[in-house]
């Protein structure tokens, strides 16, 4: 699967709050209800393809994006999300 324009295709999409919650749960800390209710606001995913016009992210990076963006697709039993370049809020850059 290949991203076009400045699009970014991500996999392993997870709520940032749920990822943080899983780490905190291991420590035995109880999260307030309010924190659990904001899980739809920000998500993260691993970049698997980047369009040629996107100069900011690379395959292997992890990006952060809003929960209402992107188009979900399924291929070979795996779910992906196609984001336009401007829908990416931030990135955790892969140094390799």
Phi and psi in radians as a Rosetta constraint file:
Dihedral C 1 N 2 CA 2 C 2 CIRCULARHARMONIC -2.176 0.35
Dihedral N 2 CA 2 C 2 N 3 CIRCULARHARMONIC 2.282 0.35
Dihedral C 2 N 3 CA 3 C 3 CIRCULARHARMONIC -1.327 0.35
Dihedral N 3 CA 3 C 3 N 4 CIRCULARHARMONIC 2.569 0.35
Dihedral C 3 N 4 CA 4 C 4 CIRCULARHARMONIC -1.909 0.35
Dihedral N 4 CA 4 C 4 N 5 CIRCULARHARMONIC 2.933 0.35
Dihedral C 4 N 5 CA 5 C 5 CIRCULARHARMONIC 0.834 0.35
Dihedral N 5 CA 5 C 5 N 6 CIRCULARHARMONIC -2.171 0.35
Dihedral C 5 N 6 CA 6 C 6 CIRCULARHARMONIC -1.868 0.35
Dihedral N 6 CA 6 C 6 N 7 CIRCULARHARMONIC 0.318 0.35
Dihedral C 6 N 7 CA 7 C 7 CIRCULARHARMONIC -1.179 0.35
Dihedral N 7 CA 7 C 7 N 8 CIRCULARHARMONIC 2.763 0.35
Dihedral C 7 N 8 CA 8 C 8 CIRCULARHARMONIC -2.296 0.35
Dihedral N 8 CA 8 C 8 N 9 CIRCULARHARMONIC 2.278 0.35
Dihedral C 8 N 9 CA 9 C 9 CIRCULARHARMONIC -1.857 0.35
Dihedral N 9 CA 9 C 9 N 10 CIRCULARHARMONIC 2.230 0.35
Dihedral C 9 N 10 CA 10 C 10 CIRCULARHARMONIC -2.131 0.35
Dihedral N 10 CA 10 C 10 N 11 CIRCULARHARMONIC 2.707 0.35
Dihedral C 10 N 11 CA 11 C 11 CIRCULARHARMONIC -2.264 0.35
Dihedral N 11 CA 11 C 11 N 12 CIRCULARHARMONIC 3.126 0.35
Dihedral C 11 N 12 CA 12 C 12 CIRCULARHARMONIC 0.918 0.35
Dihedral N 12 CA 12 C 12 N 13 CIRCULARHARMONIC 0.776 0.35
Dihedral C 12 N 13 CA 13 C 13 CIRCULARHARMONIC -1.219 0.35
Dihedral N 13 CA 13 C 13 N 14 CIRCULARHARMONIC 2.281 0.35
Dihedral C 13 N 14 CA 14 C 14 CIRCULARHARMONIC -2.549 0.35
Dihedral N 14 CA 14 C 14 N 15 CIRCULARHARMONIC 2.576 0.35
Dihedral C 14 N 15 CA 15 C 15 CIRCULARHARMONIC -1.151 0.35
Dihedral N 15 CA 15 C 15 N 16 CIRCULARHARMONIC 2.332 0.35
Dihedral C 15 N 16 CA 16 C 16 CIRCULARHARMONIC -1.074 0.35
Dihedral N 16 CA 16 C 16 N 17 CIRCULARHARMONIC -0.738 0.35
Dihedral C 16 N 17 CA 17 C 17 CIRCULARHARMONIC -1.098 0.35
Dihedral N 17 CA 17 C 17 N 18 CIRCULARHARMONIC -0.696 0.35
Dihedral C 17 N 18 CA 18 C 18 CIRCULARHARMONIC -1.211 0.35
Dihedral N 18 CA 18 C 18 N 19 CIRCULARHARMONIC -0.604 0.35
Dihedral C 18 N 19 CA 19 C 19 CIRCULARHARMONIC -1.138 0.35
Dihedral N 19 CA 19 C 19 N 20 CIRCULARHARMONIC -0.757 0.35
Dihedral C 19 N 20 CA 20 C 20 CIRCULARHARMONIC -1.142 0.35
Dihedral N 20 CA 20 C 20 N 21 CIRCULARHARMONIC -0.714 0.35
Dihedral C 20 N 21 CA 21 C 21 CIRCULARHARMONIC -1.054 0.35
Dihedral N 21 CA 21 C 21 N 22 CIRCULARHARMONIC -0.696 0.35
Dihedral C 21 N 22 CA 22 C 22 CIRCULARHARMONIC -1.107 0.35
Dihedral N 22 CA 22 C 22 N 23 CIRCULARHARMONIC -0.699 0.35
Dihedral C 22 N 23 CA 23 C 23 CIRCULARHARMONIC -1.165 0.35
Dihedral N 23 CA 23 C 23 N 24 CIRCULARHARMONIC -0.749 0.35
Dihedral C 23 N 24 CA 24 C 24 CIRCULARHARMONIC -1.173 0.35
Dihedral N 24 CA 24 C 24 N 25 CIRCULARHARMONIC -0.659 0.35
Dihedral C 24 N 25 CA 25 C 25 CIRCULARHARMONIC -1.029 0.35
Dihedral N 25 CA 25 C 25 N 26 CIRCULARHARMONIC -0.644 0.35
Dihedral C 25 N 26 CA 26 C 26 CIRCULARHARMONIC -1.100 0.35
Dihedral N 26 CA 26 C 26 N 27 CIRCULARHARMONIC -0.502 0.35
Dihedral C 26 N 27 CA 27 C 27 CIRCULARHARMONIC -1.466 0.35
Dihedral N 27 CA 27 C 27 N 28 CIRCULARHARMONIC -0.158 0.35
Dihedral C 27 N 28 CA 28 C 28 CIRCULARHARMONIC 1.473 0.35
Dihedral N 28 CA 28 C 28 N 29 CIRCULARHARMONIC 0.340 0.35
Dihedral C 28 N 29 CA 29 C 29 CIRCULARHARMONIC -1.632 0.35
Dihedral N 29 CA 29 C 29 N 30 CIRCULARHARMONIC 2.374 0.35
Dihedral C 29 N 30 CA 30 C 30 CIRCULARHARMONIC -1.596 0.35
Dihedral N 30 CA 30 C 30 N 31 CIRCULARHARMONIC 2.266 0.35
Dihedral C 30 N 31 CA 31 C 31 CIRCULARHARMONIC -1.528 0.35
Dihedral N 31 CA 31 C 31 N 32 CIRCULARHARMONIC 2.452 0.35
Dihedral C 31 N 32 CA 32 C 32 CIRCULARHARMONIC -1.152 0.35
Dihedral N 32 CA 32 C 32 N 33 CIRCULARHARMONIC 2.714 0.35
Dihedral C 32 N 33 CA 33 C 33 CIRCULARHARMONIC -0.995 0.35
Dihedral N 33 CA 33 C 33 N 34 CIRCULARHARMONIC -0.651 0.35
Dihedral C 33 N 34 CA 34 C 34 CIRCULARHARMONIC -1.045 0.35
Dihedral N 34 CA 34 C 34 N 35 CIRCULARHARMONIC -0.662 0.35
Dihedral C 34 N 35 CA 35 C 35 CIRCULARHARMONIC -1.166 0.35
Dihedral N 35 CA 35 C 35 N 36 CIRCULARHARMONIC -0.702 0.35
Dihedral C 35 N 36 CA 36 C 36 CIRCULARHARMONIC -1.150 0.35
Dihedral N 36 CA 36 C 36 N 37 CIRCULARHARMONIC -0.471 0.35
Dihedral C 36 N 37 CA 37 C 37 CIRCULARHARMONIC -1.404 0.35
Dihedral N 37 CA 37 C 37 N 38 CIRCULARHARMONIC -0.159 0.35
Dihedral C 37 N 38 CA 38 C 38 CIRCULARHARMONIC -1.763 0.35
Dihedral N 38 CA 38 C 38 N 39 CIRCULARHARMONIC 0.254 0.35
Dihedral C 38 N 39 CA 39 C 39 CIRCULARHARMONIC -1.093 0.35
Dihedral N 39 CA 39 C 39 N 40 CIRCULARHARMONIC -0.407 0.35
Dihedral C 39 N 40 CA 40 C 40 CIRCULARHARMONIC -1.391 0.35
Dihedral N 40 CA 40 C 40 N 41 CIRCULARHARMONIC -0.171 0.35
Dihedral C 40 N 41 CA 41 C 41 CIRCULARHARMONIC -1.342 0.35
Dihedral N 41 CA 41 C 41 N 42 CIRCULARHARMONIC -0.771 0.35
Dihedral C 41 N 42 CA 42 C 42 CIRCULARHARMONIC -2.313 0.35
Dihedral N 42 CA 42 C 42 N 43 CIRCULARHARMONIC 2.433 0.35
Dihedral C 42 N 43 CA 43 C 43 CIRCULARHARMONIC -2.289 0.35
Dihedral N 43 CA 43 C 43 N 44 CIRCULARHARMONIC 2.850 0.35
Dihedral C 43 N 44 CA 44 C 44 CIRCULARHARMONIC -2.346 0.35
Dihedral N 44 CA 44 C 44 N 45 CIRCULARHARMONIC 2.723 0.35
Dihedral C 44 N 45 CA 45 C 45 CIRCULARHARMONIC -2.740 0.35
Dihedral N 45 CA 45 C 45 N 46 CIRCULARHARMONIC 2.793 0.35
Dihedral C 45 N 46 CA 46 C 46 CIRCULARHARMONIC -1.623 0.35
Dihedral N 46 CA 46 C 46 N 47 CIRCULARHARMONIC 2.262 0.35
Dihedral C 46 N 47 CA 47 C 47 CIRCULARHARMONIC -1.290 0.35
Dihedral N 47 CA 47 C 47 N 48 CIRCULARHARMONIC 2.185 0.35
Dihedral C 47 N 48 CA 48 C 48 CIRCULARHARMONIC -1.962 0.35
Dihedral N 48 CA 48 C 48 N 49 CIRCULARHARMONIC -0.289 0.35
Dihedral C 48 N 49 CA 49 C 49 CIRCULARHARMONIC -2.765 0.35
Dihedral N 49 CA 49 C 49 N 50 CIRCULARHARMONIC 2.514 0.35
Dihedral C 49 N 50 CA 50 C 50 CIRCULARHARMONIC -2.320 0.35
Dihedral N 50 CA 50 C 50 N 51 CIRCULARHARMONIC 2.329 0.35
Dihedral C 50 N 51 CA 51 C 51 CIRCULARHARMONIC -1.165 0.35
Dihedral N 51 CA 51 C 51 N 52 CIRCULARHARMONIC 2.707 0.35
Dihedral C 51 N 52 CA 52 C 52 CIRCULARHARMONIC -1.118 0.35
Dihedral N 52 CA 52 C 52 N 53 CIRCULARHARMONIC -0.419 0.35
Dihedral C 52 N 53 CA 53 C 53 CIRCULARHARMONIC -1.500 0.35
Dihedral N 53 CA 53 C 53 N 54 CIRCULARHARMONIC -0.107 0.35
Dihedral C 53 N 54 CA 54 C 54 CIRCULARHARMONIC -1.549 0.35
Dihedral N 54 CA 54 C 54 N 55 CIRCULARHARMONIC 2.079 0.35
Dihedral C 54 N 55 CA 55 C 55 CIRCULARHARMONIC -1.811 0.35
Dihedral N 55 CA 55 C 55 N 56 CIRCULARHARMONIC 0.063 0.35
Dihedral C 55 N 56 CA 56 C 56 CIRCULARHARMONIC -1.854 0.35
Dihedral N 56 CA 56 C 56 N 57 CIRCULARHARMONIC -0.513 0.35
Dihedral C 56 N 57 CA 57 C 57 CIRCULARHARMONIC -2.152 0.35
Dihedral N 57 CA 57 C 57 N 58 CIRCULARHARMONIC 2.757 0.35
Dihedral C 57 N 58 CA 58 C 58 CIRCULARHARMONIC -2.250 0.35
Dihedral N 58 CA 58 C 58 N 59 CIRCULARHARMONIC 2.808 0.35
Dihedral C 58 N 59 CA 59 C 59 CIRCULARHARMONIC -1.021 0.35
Dihedral N 59 CA 59 C 59 N 60 CIRCULARHARMONIC 2.322 0.35
Dihedral C 59 N 60 CA 60 C 60 CIRCULARHARMONIC 1.788 0.35
Dihedral N 60 CA 60 C 60 N 61 CIRCULARHARMONIC -0.343 0.35
Dihedral C 60 N 61 CA 61 C 61 CIRCULARHARMONIC -1.249 0.35
Dihedral N 61 CA 61 C 61 N 62 CIRCULARHARMONIC 2.822 0.35
Dihedral C 61 N 62 CA 62 C 62 CIRCULARHARMONIC -1.933 0.35
Dihedral N 62 CA 62 C 62 N 63 CIRCULARHARMONIC 2.291 0.35
Dihedral C 62 N 63 CA 63 C 63 CIRCULARHARMONIC -2.045 0.35
Dihedral N 63 CA 63 C 63 N 64 CIRCULARHARMONIC 2.713 0.35
Dihedral C 63 N 64 CA 64 C 64 CIRCULARHARMONIC -1.997 0.35
Dihedral N 64 CA 64 C 64 N 65 CIRCULARHARMONIC 2.397 0.35
Dihedral C 64 N 65 CA 65 C 65 CIRCULARHARMONIC -2.636 0.35
Dihedral N 65 CA 65 C 65 N 66 CIRCULARHARMONIC 2.850 0.35
Dihedral C 65 N 66 CA 66 C 66 CIRCULARHARMONIC -1.261 0.35
Dihedral N 66 CA 66 C 66 N 67 CIRCULARHARMONIC 2.656 0.35
Dihedral C 66 N 67 CA 67 C 67 CIRCULARHARMONIC -1.242 0.35
Dihedral N 67 CA 67 C 67 N 68 CIRCULARHARMONIC -0.221 0.35
Dihedral C 67 N 68 CA 68 C 68 CIRCULARHARMONIC -1.746 0.35
Dihedral N 68 CA 68 C 68 N 69 CIRCULARHARMONIC 0.066 0.35
Dihedral C 68 N 69 CA 69 C 69 CIRCULARHARMONIC -1.748 0.35
Dihedral N 69 CA 69 C 69 N 70 CIRCULARHARMONIC 2.861 0.35
Dihedral C 69 N 70 CA 70 C 70 CIRCULARHARMONIC 1.553 0.35
Dihedral N 70 CA 70 C 70 N 71 CIRCULARHARMONIC 2.893 0.35
Dihedral C 70 N 71 CA 71 C 71 CIRCULARHARMONIC -2.088 0.35
Dihedral N 71 CA 71 C 71 N 72 CIRCULARHARMONIC 2.125 0.35
Dihedral C 71 N 72 CA 72 C 72 CIRCULARHARMONIC -1.451 0.35
Dihedral N 72 CA 72 C 72 N 73 CIRCULARHARMONIC 2.332 0.35
Dihedral C 72 N 73 CA 73 C 73 CIRCULARHARMONIC -2.362 0.35
Dihedral N 73 CA 73 C 73 N 74 CIRCULARHARMONIC 2.742 0.35
Dihedral C 73 N 74 CA 74 C 74 CIRCULARHARMONIC -2.158 0.35
Dihedral N 74 CA 74 C 74 N 75 CIRCULARHARMONIC 2.349 0.35
Dihedral C 74 N 75 CA 75 C 75 CIRCULARHARMONIC -2.524 0.35
Dihedral N 75 CA 75 C 75 N 76 CIRCULARHARMONIC 2.275 0.35
Dihedral C 75 N 76 CA 76 C 76 CIRCULARHARMONIC 0.950 0.35
Dihedral N 76 CA 76 C 76 N 77 CIRCULARHARMONIC 0.652 0.35
Dihedral C 76 N 77 CA 77 C 77 CIRCULARHARMONIC 1.347 0.35
Dihedral N 77 CA 77 C 77 N 78 CIRCULARHARMONIC 0.099 0.35
Dihedral C 77 N 78 CA 78 C 78 CIRCULARHARMONIC -2.060 0.35
Dihedral N 78 CA 78 C 78 N 79 CIRCULARHARMONIC 2.480 0.35
Dihedral C 78 N 79 CA 79 C 79 CIRCULARHARMONIC -1.641 0.35
Dihedral N 79 CA 79 C 79 N 80 CIRCULARHARMONIC 2.390 0.35
Dihedral C 79 N 80 CA 80 C 80 CIRCULARHARMONIC -2.235 0.35
Dihedral N 80 CA 80 C 80 N 81 CIRCULARHARMONIC 2.831 0.35
Dihedral C 80 N 81 CA 81 C 81 CIRCULARHARMONIC -2.255 0.35
Dihedral N 81 CA 81 C 81 N 82 CIRCULARHARMONIC 2.222 0.35
Dihedral C 81 N 82 CA 82 C 82 CIRCULARHARMONIC -1.743 0.35
Dihedral N 82 CA 82 C 82 N 83 CIRCULARHARMONIC 2.084 0.35
Dihedral C 82 N 83 CA 83 C 83 CIRCULARHARMONIC -1.964 0.35
Dihedral N 83 CA 83 C 83 N 84 CIRCULARHARMONIC 2.528 0.35
Dihedral C 83 N 84 CA 84 C 84 CIRCULARHARMONIC -1.354 0.35
Dihedral N 84 CA 84 C 84 N 85 CIRCULARHARMONIC 2.649 0.35
Dihedral C 84 N 85 CA 85 C 85 CIRCULARHARMONIC -0.923 0.35
Dihedral N 85 CA 85 C 85 N 86 CIRCULARHARMONIC -0.689 0.35
Dihedral C 85 N 86 CA 86 C 86 CIRCULARHARMONIC -1.284 0.35
Dihedral N 86 CA 86 C 86 N 87 CIRCULARHARMONIC -0.180 0.35
Dihedral C 86 N 87 CA 87 C 87 CIRCULARHARMONIC -1.428 0.35
Dihedral N 87 CA 87 C 87 N 88 CIRCULARHARMONIC -0.229 0.35
Dihedral C 87 N 88 CA 88 C 88 CIRCULARHARMONIC -1.379 0.35
Dihedral N 88 CA 88 C 88 N 89 CIRCULARHARMONIC 2.144 0.35
Dihedral C 88 N 89 CA 89 C 89 CIRCULARHARMONIC -1.476 0.35
Dihedral N 89 CA 89 C 89 N 90 CIRCULARHARMONIC -0.754 0.35
Dihedral C 89 N 90 CA 90 C 90 CIRCULARHARMONIC -2.755 0.35
Dihedral N 90 CA 90 C 90 N 91 CIRCULARHARMONIC 2.952 0.35
Dihedral C 90 N 91 CA 91 C 91 CIRCULARHARMONIC -2.412 0.35
Dihedral N 91 CA 91 C 91 N 92 CIRCULARHARMONIC 2.642 0.35
Dihedral C 91 N 92 CA 92 C 92 CIRCULARHARMONIC -1.886 0.35
Dihedral N 92 CA 92 C 92 N 93 CIRCULARHARMONIC 1.779 0.35
Dihedral C 92 N 93 CA 93 C 93 CIRCULARHARMONIC -1.333 0.35
Dihedral N 93 CA 93 C 93 N 94 CIRCULARHARMONIC 2.383 0.35
Dihedral C 93 N 94 CA 94 C 94 CIRCULARHARMONIC -1.416 0.35
Dihedral N 94 CA 94 C 94 N 95 CIRCULARHARMONIC 2.151 0.35
Dihedral C 94 N 95 CA 95 C 95 CIRCULARHARMONIC -1.435 0.35
Dihedral N 95 CA 95 C 95 N 96 CIRCULARHARMONIC -0.059 0.35
